[in-house]
Amino acid sequence: MGLFDEFYKFNQFTFQCLRAKEHLNLTLAAEKDGTPVFKFPRWRAKGKPIQEVVAAYKSVGAELNVLPFCTQFIPMDVIDCPKHGSIIYHPSILPRHRGASAINWTLIQGDKKAGFTIFWADDGLDTGPILLQRECDVGQNDTVDDLYNRFLFPEGVKAMVEAVDLIADGKAPRIPQPEEGATYEGIQKKENAEISWDQPAAALHNWIRGHDKVPGAWATVDGQVVTFYGSSLLDASVPAGQELTIKGASRPGLVTKNGLVIFGNDGKMVLVRNLQFEDGKMIPASKYFSADETTALELTEEEKKMAEDIRAIWKGILSNIAVIEDSTDFFKSGASSMHVVRMLEEIKQKYSGLQLQNEDVYMATKFADFVQMAVRKLRGEDKEEELVIDYVSKNVNNMTVNMPYQCFINGQFINADDGKTYDTINPTDGSIIASVSSASFADVDKAVAAAKEAFENGEWGRMNARERGRLMYRLADLMEEHQEELATIESIDSGAVYTLALKTHIGMSVQTFRYFAGWCDKIQGATIPINQARPNHNLTFTKKEPIGVCAIVIPWNYPLMMLAWKSAACLAAGNTLVLKPAQVTPLTSLKFAELSAKAGFPKGVINILPGSGGLVGQHLSKHPDVRKIGFTGSTPTGKEIMKSAATNLKKVSLELGGKSPLIIFNDCDLDRAVKMGMGAVYFNKGENCIAAGRLFVEESIHDEFVRKVVEEIKKMKIGDPLDRSTDHGPQNHKAHLEKLLQYCETGVKEGATLVYGGKQVCRPGFFMEPTVFTDVEDHMYIAKEESFGPVMVISKFKNGDVDGVLRRANSTEYGLASGIFTKDISKALYISEKLEAGTVFINTYNKTDVAAPFGGFKQSGFGKDLGKLFSTSFLIR
């Protein structure tokens, strides 16, 4: 048996080494593999080793001991291993925070880095030579559980394997521990965990999270000890709530709809989510003043059997209790947080349909209460709490708009894990609309985990296709019901003209969800005749199945419509999603999250993460649990996403840059060509992925075409997008406006003729004049690169030179859209076949429809949105 096998074996023997869930899984795997497994409740009694345990250990004949932290208390002569000795895993960067509560003190002291050390055992207390170390960042609201789940456990297992391999190869170092900076942190006791209130909010938060769940930071409230759990820093205005006097605190706490708000001596706030009383009962802090008068359920015979099965599981864990009675308290009987996971996993093995969380045990610690809670969940009577939303509300456009501003994860609006926010700006006047949560790496991990859980174990994964469609129809109805509010939010957040936002941004979003809702129960496989069908009569068939967790990263030009185009197909196919809206336009996506919850979508199916593309988008594209990523944006960013997606070979669909050619022949309806050509360029202020990036106008009509365009531009009204008579609103954000002005300067410097515009409008906000360039040569920057703004780039071509203008139109690395204006149908068909673009418009432009596939090729990307060709949302088998 090799060294790794010994490591594997001793993870079974030393039962503390893994947290209960992983230990249980590893135990099951070991049993299947024929590896000896030992289960003992303890290894010593009254300070002396139990001989039965020692004998079982020695029977294995291990070459190497791989031990958990806290085993420095096990005498080395008891677990002597002459060949290679013992190595120990410790959850801190030694020598800082030696001792059993090391990871807790990492949080209590507000360390910015956490990590673990694997060291050679000696007779001291975590003082042996170091073999290897790993570290990670500590998020502002990270708990001990967060650090374990995200880093200490998964990376610790990998590091242990690496350590064993180093020992096997004779390359394992023995680096002496420095004594400088060394501390020893003893086991925290309840009496020492009282909260000292004369501290800043950050120190209060660190104290509470550092003691969560054991031993629990506490204070005296209404004459009894109350333990605080689940804290986070709260960066917002003081919320409304009912005052709660806390002994020692200079300022009363506030019981709010989100939890208990407490104050540091710096005036800043901490939000506490759960409270536990002296009798062990835990409640949501928001329910402190609410009486709990739940009537006991009468159990059916099947439910009584389940109760007895749960009683047997409790008895197996609480072996020191002779009889598990209704009043038996799980924790007062000696159970710890490790036993919580073990108990839930054992229940899950027997009753897979019963979905319990760790918090459920803390909320119902007595056996009778736990059974009642479990039965209510099994019956589906555990009603969801009303969705709690903190809004930014504004009176605008003759209405009050209510805008969520927090991350939406697992069915809840919550602050970013590290508490960071950023301002979203109204491009009409440059004012701040709201401070929006800026999601962190930890938030991405939480959202993906929620989406994965919803897909694999939640109601969504078990839901039939027709029911999925019903939810999507309901969501479309709610979007339509709120269309004026959504259009107003879209207008103030993105600068879209209200009438356009109402018709296109919102209207097409509603249509998209209705269209794909109808597809839900029409996604079918096929039966395939095969050569071996006779004489054995074999049958081959395919089945289309959802992929799993899909990540979606959308742009800022059509915030809600791009969300709808990409997420509706994803949901119709049965996937779950994590969506990152553009950083500058998050508000309609967050409003959509609210409506999805009201429509009845189960928790975790839809998750929305506002924030940085470089952080959130990049982490999503690399995340191992994401099975597909859909992206609309720039070509360079799309290439980076492809590279990142290769880490786990996730599916990718990309809608990227464009430089769409529009060819106008002299036999066209000129007035129509002028009208449609202007729409092709100036629609949505030019912030349009399929905008005509370059117009080729036949020589004989060139000058008249330009004259008519300028005449029409002069009639356009530039102004407030909420004014119903406005034709042209502000550009989306300041940086984009500055980029457009630079684009025009480059065109002038290279020799193109600026016929009209090219300047910022002299008024508050980010307004730009509609612009026309002529005499644009093929080599010029503005002939090759997309402006993504209200800039018409015109080049003339010789009369009758059909093939010449085709070559010029195709001499781009992009291939998203194109257009032709001519009355000659033969010419139109010939050119449409030759143009290298995903969409060709003939005598029209910008006519997209939910039933028509949309997408490009070359460096405009691959994959299709809309229509029935949304196959990248499926796994076919």
Helices and strands as residue ranges (DSSP letters): H 3-13, H 20-33, E 44-45, E 48-49, H 51-60, E 65-67, G 71-73, E 86-90, H 102-108, E 113-120, E 130-137, H 144-147, I 148-152, H 153-168, G 190-192, H 201-210, E 217-221, E 224-234, E 242-244, E 253-256, E 259-263, E 269-276, E 282-284, G 285-287, H 301-317, H 337-350, H 358-363, H 367-379, E 391-396, E 399-404, E 407-409, E 412-414, E 421-425, E 432-437, H 441-456, H 459-462, H 465-481, H 483-494, H 498-500, I 501-506, H 507-519, G 520-522, E 527-528, G 531-533, E 540-541, E 544-546, E 549-553, H 559-572, E 576-580, H 587-599, E 606-608, I 613-617, H 618-622, E 628-632, H 635-645, E 651-655, E 660-664, H 670-682, G 683-686, E 692-698, H 699-715, H 734-749, E 753-756, E 771-774, H 781-784, E 791-797, H 802-810, E 814-815, E 817-821, H 825-834, E 839-842, E 857-858, E 861-862, G 871-873, E 874-876
